[in-house]
Amino acid sequence: MSSNSSSDEGKPAPVPVSTAVHVQEPTKKITPPAGMKYLIGGASGMGATMVVQPLDLIKNRMQISGAGSGKKEFRSSFHCMQTVISKEGPLALYQGISAALLRQATYTTGRLGVYTWLNEEYRIRFKGDPNVFASMAMGMMAGAGGAFIGTPAEVALIRMTSDGRLPMAERRNYTNVGNALVRMTREEGLTALWRGCLPTVGRAMVVNMTQLASYSQFKTYFRTGPLKMEEGIKLHFCASMLSGLLTTIASMPLDIAKTRIQNMKMVDGKPEYRGSFDVLARVARQEGVFALWKGFTPYYFRLGPHTVITFILMEQLNQSFNKYVLGVEKKNSGI
């Protein structure tokens, strides 16, 4: 009896050792830590912004033109760019670059970091790629959080890029994003930094729901569908361009509302617009329904390349971190 008991006691001994070995393997870190995901997301957005900032300025100028009167200032995107260069000089195309970089450092850092983290958590929990509805929900959550954090830089960017179109006496003449934030706080109160926050968050939810979700879905389709594309820059480019097109169509009306609210001035002590719906209704009534997509060309040629460069940079930075820091050959970024 005692010998059977002792032999039974001895049998389970190897099992914990074997189990311990199996438990240890999954705990090896094969993706960048949470903090690095945010850093990579922000750096990717800032790198893309350095390339597309002139298009962002043109887009903002065209969206603001005709406000109130309905009179067009520019015949086209190219006319707008030509006007800016002839009147203000070539460097004016990078007006507000400090605010644009701060916006990426806050907004893009938050949205891409959160989205990447949510994607990886989904894959771990459900053992597969997110479906389209899960991707949309994660995109909305990531976009809302990032937009709230980035609104002050967004307000500064809108004002700095539109300042050159105003008469000299009406210009705000912010010297940089720090000067803009300090003066807005001092002259208009702290809440001015979050002016247009609701349309900014609403636009960001639409943008990220469309952009991040469609990028994930296009990437999965191209990789696993009939084309059987391998992970790499070609795959990232194709998914990014289609994602950018869908995002442009879906988000432009909200972007116009956000731009005009953030650039508006007080008229007889009252704000020029009551809110997003007031902007959209007045634009449609005074300038025509298609004016809600005013600046479509520079918006897409800004958003398309920005999406492409951001995602390609992020994918490459993730791969480099996995290879050279973690010592793991893993191509997929988690998006």
C-alpha positions as CSV (number, residue, x, y, z in Angstrom):
1,M,0.0,0.0,0.0
2,S,2.7,2.3,1.0
3,S,4.8,1.3,-2.0
4,N,1.9,2.1,-4.4
5,S,1.4,5.4,-2.7
6,S,5.0,6.3,-3.0
7,S,5.1,5.3,-6.7
8,D,2.0,7.4,-7.3
9,E,3.6,10.3,-5.6
10,G,6.6,10.0,-7.8
11,K,4.7,9.8,-11.1
12,P,3.4,13.4,-11.3
13,A,6.9,14.9,-10.6
14,P,7.9,15.1,-14.3
15,V,4.6,16.7,-15.3
16,P,5.2,20.2,-13.7
17,V,8.6,20.3,-15.4
18,S,7.1,19.6,-18.8
19,T,4.3,22.1,-18.1
20,A,6.7,24.7,-17.0
21,V,8.6,24.5,-20.3
22,H,5.4,25.0,-22.3
23,V,4.3,27.9,-20.1
24,Q,7.6,29.7,-20.5
25,E,7.7,29.8,-24.3
26,P,4.6,32.1,-24.9
27,T,5.8,34.6,-22.4
28,K,8.8,35.5,-24.6
29,K,8.2,39.0,-25.8
30,I,7.9,39.0,-29.6
31,T,6.3,42.4,-30.1
32,P,7.5,45.9,-29.1
33,P,6.4,46.9,-25.6
34,A,3.4,49.2,-25.2
35,G,5.5,52.4,-24.8
36,M,7.4,51.6,-28.0
37,K,4.2,51.1,-30.0
38,Y,3.2,54.7,-29.1
39,L,6.6,56.0,-30.0
40,I,6.7,54.2,-33.3
41,G,3.2,55.4,-34.2
42,G,4.1,59.1,-33.4
43,A,7.4,59.0,-35.2
44,S,5.7,57.5,-38.3
45,G,3.1,60.2,-38.4
46,M,5.7,63.0,-37.9
47,G,7.8,61.6,-40.7
48,A,4.8,61.5,-43.1
49,T,3.8,65.1,-42.1
50,M,7.1,66.5,-43.2
51,V,6.3,65.3,-46.7
52,V,2.6,66.3,-47.0
53,Q,2.5,69.5,-45.0
54,P,2.1,71.8,-48.1
55,L,-1.0,69.8,-49.2
56,D,-2.5,70.2,-45.7
57,L,-2.0,73.9,-45.9
58,I,-3.7,74.0,-49.4
59,K,-6.5,71.9,-48.1
60,N,-7.1,74.2,-45.1
61,R,-7.0,77.3,-47.3
62,M,-9.6,75.9,-49.7
63,Q,-11.9,74.8,-47.0
64,I,-11.9,78.2,-45.4
65,S,-12.3,80.2,-48.7
66,G,-15.8,81.3,-49.3
67,A,-16.7,81.2,-45.6
68,G,-19.7,83.5,-45.0
69,S,-19.9,85.1,-48.4
70,G,-19.7,82.0,-50.5
71,K,-17.2,83.8,-52.8
72,K,-14.5,81.5,-54.1
73,E,-10.9,82.7,-53.6
74,F,-9.3,79.9,-55.6
75,R,-10.3,78.2,-58.9
76,S,-8.5,75.0,-58.0
77,S,-5.9,73.4,-55.7
78,F,-3.2,74.3,-58.2
79,H,-4.4,77.9,-58.3
80,C,-4.4,78.0,-54.5
81,M,-0.8,76.7,-54.3
82,Q,0.3,79.2,-57.0
83,T,-1.4,82.1,-55.1
84,V,0.3,81.1,-51.8
85,I,3.8,80.9,-53.4
86,S,3.4,84.1,-55.4
87,K,2.1,86.2,-52.4
88,E,3.9,84.6,-49.5
89,G,6.8,82.7,-50.9
90,P,7.6,79.0,-51.2
91,L,8.4,78.6,-47.5
92,A,4.8,79.6,-46.7
93,L,3.7,76.1,-47.8
94,Y,5.3,74.9,-44.5
95,Q,3.6,77.5,-42.4
96,G,2.4,75.9,-39.2
97,I,4.8,72.9,-39.5
98,S,5.6,73.1,-35.7
99,A,1.9,72.7,-34.9
100,A,1.6,69.9,-37.5
101,L,4.4,68.0,-35.8
102,L,3.0,68.5,-32.4
103,R,-0.4,67.3,-33.6
104,Q,1.2,64.1,-34.9
105,A,3.2,63.7,-31.7
106,T,-0.1,63.7,-29.7
107,Y,-2.9,62.6,-32.0
108,T,-1.1,60.0,-34.1
109,T,0.9,58.7,-31.2
110,G,-2.3,58.0,-29.3
111,R,-4.4,56.6,-32.1
112,L,-1.8,54.2,-33.7
113,G,-0.5,53.1,-30.3
114,V,-3.9,52.3,-29.0
115,Y,-5.1,50.6,-32.2
116,T,-2.0,48.4,-32.5
117,W,-2.4,47.4,-28.9
118,L,-6.1,46.6,-29.3
119,N,-5.3,44.6,-32.5
120,E,-2.8,42.4,-30.8
121,E,-5.0,41.9,-27.8
122,Y,-7.8,40.8,-30.1
123,R,-5.5,38.3,-31.9
124,I,-4.4,36.8,-28.6
125,R,-7.9,36.5,-27.2
126,F,-9.7,35.3,-30.3
127,K,-6.9,33.5,-32.1
128,G,-7.3,35.2,-35.4
129,D,-7.5,38.5,-37.4
130,P,-10.2,41.0,-36.4
131,N,-13.3,41.1,-38.5
132,V,-14.4,44.3,-40.1
133,F,-16.8,45.3,-37.3
134,A,-14.1,44.7,-34.6
135,S,-11.6,46.7,-36.6
136,M,-14.1,49.6,-37.0
137,A,-14.9,49.6,-33.2
138,M,-11.2,49.6,-32.3
139,G,-10.5,52.4,-34.9
140,M,-13.3,54.6,-33.4
141,M,-11.9,54.1,-29.8
142,A,-8.4,54.8,-30.9
143,G,-9.4,57.9,-32.9
144,A,-11.6,59.4,-30.2
145,G,-8.8,59.2,-27.6
146,G,-6.1,60.5,-29.9
147,A,-8.2,63.4,-31.2
148,F,-9.1,64.7,-27.7
149,I,-5.4,64.8,-26.8
150,G,-4.4,66.4,-30.1
151,T,-7.1,69.1,-30.3
152,P,-5.0,72.0,-29.0
153,A,-2.3,71.3,-31.6
154,E,-5.1,70.9,-34.2
155,V,-6.5,74.4,-33.4
156,A,-3.0,75.9,-33.6
157,L,-2.4,74.2,-37.0
158,I,-5.6,75.4,-38.5
159,R,-5.0,79.0,-37.5
160,M,-1.3,79.1,-38.5
161,T,-2.0,77.6,-41.9
162,S,-4.8,80.0,-42.7
163,D,-3.2,83.2,-41.3
164,G,-1.6,84.2,-44.6
165,R,-4.9,84.6,-46.4
166,L,-6.0,87.3,-44.0
167,P,-5.4,91.1,-44.3
168,M,-2.3,92.1,-42.4
169,A,-4.4,93.9,-39.7
170,E,-6.4,90.7,-39.0
171,R,-3.5,88.2,-38.8
172,R,-2.7,86.5,-35.6
173,N,1.0,86.2,-36.4
174,Y,1.8,83.2,-34.2
175,T,5.5,82.6,-34.3
176,N,5.3,78.9,-33.5
177,V,3.0,76.3,-31.9
178,G,4.2,77.2,-28.4
179,N,3.4,80.9,-29.0
180,A,0.0,80.0,-30.4
181,L,-1.0,77.8,-27.5
182,V,0.2,80.4,-24.9
183,R,-1.6,83.3,-26.7
184,M,-4.8,81.4,-27.2
185,T,-4.9,80.6,-23.5
186,R,-4.1,84.1,-22.4
187,E,-6.3,85.9,-25.0
188,E,-9.3,83.6,-25.2
189,G,-9.1,81.3,-22.2
190,L,-8.1,77.7,-21.6
191,T,-11.2,76.3,-23.3
192,A,-10.1,77.9,-26.6
193,L,-7.5,75.1,-26.9
194,W,-10.3,72.6,-27.2
195,R,-12.5,74.7,-29.6
196,G,-14.1,72.4,-32.1
197,C,-13.3,69.4,-29.9
198,L,-16.6,67.6,-30.7
199,P,-16.3,67.8,-34.5
200,T,-12.6,67.0,-34.2
201,V,-13.4,63.8,-32.1
202,G,-16.3,63.0,-34.5
203,R,-14.1,63.4,-37.5
204,A,-11.3,61.3,-35.9
205,M,-13.8,58.5,-35.1
206,V,-14.9,58.5,-38.7
207,V,-11.4,58.8,-40.1
208,N,-9.9,56.0,-37.9
209,M,-13.0,53.8,-38.2
210,T,-12.5,54.0,-42.0
211,Q,-8.8,54.3,-42.3
212,L,-7.5,51.8,-39.7
213,A,-10.3,49.3,-40.2
214,S,-10.1,49.4,-44.0
215,Y,-6.2,49.2,-43.9
216,S,-6.4,46.1,-41.8
217,Q,-9.1,44.5,-44.0
218,F,-7.5,45.4,-47.3
219,K,-4.2,44.1,-46.0
220,T,-5.7,40.8,-44.9
221,Y,-7.6,40.5,-48.2
222,F,-4.5,41.1,-50.4
223,R,-2.4,38.7,-48.2
224,T,-4.9,35.9,-48.0
225,G,-7.2,36.5,-51.0
226,P,-6.7,35.6,-54.7
227,L,-3.6,37.9,-55.0
228,K,-1.7,36.1,-52.3
229,M,0.6,39.2,-51.8
230,E,3.5,38.7,-49.5
231,E,4.1,41.0,-46.4
232,G,6.1,44.0,-47.6
233,I,6.1,47.5,-48.9
234,K,4.0,46.6,-52.0
235,L,1.3,45.2,-49.8
236,H,1.4,48.1,-47.5
237,F,1.2,50.6,-50.4
238,C,-1.8,49.0,-52.0
239,A,-3.7,48.7,-48.8
240,S,-2.8,52.3,-47.8
241,M,-3.9,54.0,-51.0
242,L,-7.4,52.3,-51.0
243,S,-7.8,53.1,-47.3
244,G,-6.9,56.7,-48.0
245,L,-9.5,57.0,-50.7
246,L,-12.4,55.6,-48.6
247,T,-11.3,57.8,-45.7
248,T,-11.3,60.9,-47.8
249,I,-14.8,60.4,-49.1
250,A,-16.2,59.6,-45.6
251,S,-14.5,62.3,-43.5
252,M,-14.4,65.4,-45.7
253,P,-17.7,67.1,-44.6
254,L,-16.7,66.7,-40.9
255,D,-13.2,68.0,-41.7
256,I,-14.7,71.1,-43.2
257,A,-16.9,71.7,-40.1
258,K,-13.9,71.2,-37.8
259,T,-11.7,73.5,-39.9
260,R,-14.2,76.4,-40.0
261,I,-15.1,76.1,-36.3
262,Q,-11.5,76.2,-35.2
263,N,-10.7,79.1,-37.4
264,M,-13.9,81.2,-36.6
265,K,-13.8,84.5,-34.9
266,M,-16.3,86.2,-32.6
267,V,-18.9,88.4,-34.4
268,D,-20.5,91.0,-32.0
269,G,-19.5,88.8,-29.1
270,K,-21.1,85.7,-30.6
271,P,-19.3,82.8,-32.3
272,E,-19.6,82.7,-36.0
273,Y,-21.1,79.1,-36.0
274,R,-23.3,77.3,-33.4
275,G,-21.8,73.9,-34.1
276,S,-21.0,71.3,-36.8
277,F,-24.5,71.0,-38.1
278,D,-24.8,74.8,-38.5
279,V,-21.5,74.8,-40.5
280,L,-22.7,71.9,-42.8
281,A,-26.1,73.5,-43.3
282,R,-24.7,76.9,-44.1
283,V,-22.0,75.6,-46.4
284,A,-24.6,73.5,-48.3
285,R,-27.0,76.4,-48.5
286,Q,-24.6,79.2,-49.4
287,E,-22.0,77.3,-51.4
288,G,-23.7,74.2,-52.6
289,V,-23.8,70.6,-51.4
290,F,-20.6,69.6,-53.3
291,A,-18.8,72.3,-51.3
292,L,-18.8,69.9,-48.4
293,W,-16.1,68.1,-50.4
294,K,-14.3,71.3,-51.3
295,G,-10.5,70.7,-51.4
296,F,-11.1,67.0,-52.2
297,T,-7.9,66.8,-54.4
298,P,-5.4,68.2,-51.9
299,Y,-7.2,66.4,-49.1
300,Y,-6.8,63.0,-50.8
301,F,-3.3,63.7,-52.1
302,R,-2.5,64.7,-48.6
303,L,-4.3,61.9,-46.8
304,G,-3.4,59.2,-49.3
305,P,0.4,59.7,-49.2
306,H,0.2,60.5,-45.5
307,T,-1.6,57.2,-44.9
308,V,0.9,55.3,-47.1
309,I,4.1,56.9,-45.6
310,T,2.7,56.6,-42.0
311,F,1.9,52.9,-42.4
312,I,5.0,52.0,-44.3
313,L,7.2,53.8,-41.8
314,M,5.4,52.1,-38.9
315,E,5.6,48.7,-40.5
316,Q,9.4,49.1,-41.1
317,L,10.1,50.5,-37.6
318,N,8.2,47.6,-36.1
319,Q,10.1,45.1,-38.1
320,S,13.4,46.7,-37.3
321,F,12.6,46.8,-33.6
322,N,11.6,43.1,-33.7
323,K,14.7,42.1,-35.6
324,Y,17.4,44.2,-34.0
325,V,16.1,44.7,-30.4
326,L,14.0,41.7,-29.7
327,G,15.9,39.3,-32.0
328,V,12.7,38.0,-33.7
329,E,12.1,37.8,-37.4
330,K,8.4,38.9,-37.4
331,K,7.2,41.0,-40.4
332,N,3.6,41.7,-39.4
333,S,3.2,44.9,-37.3
334,G,0.0,43.9,-35.6
335,I,-2.3,46.0,-37.8
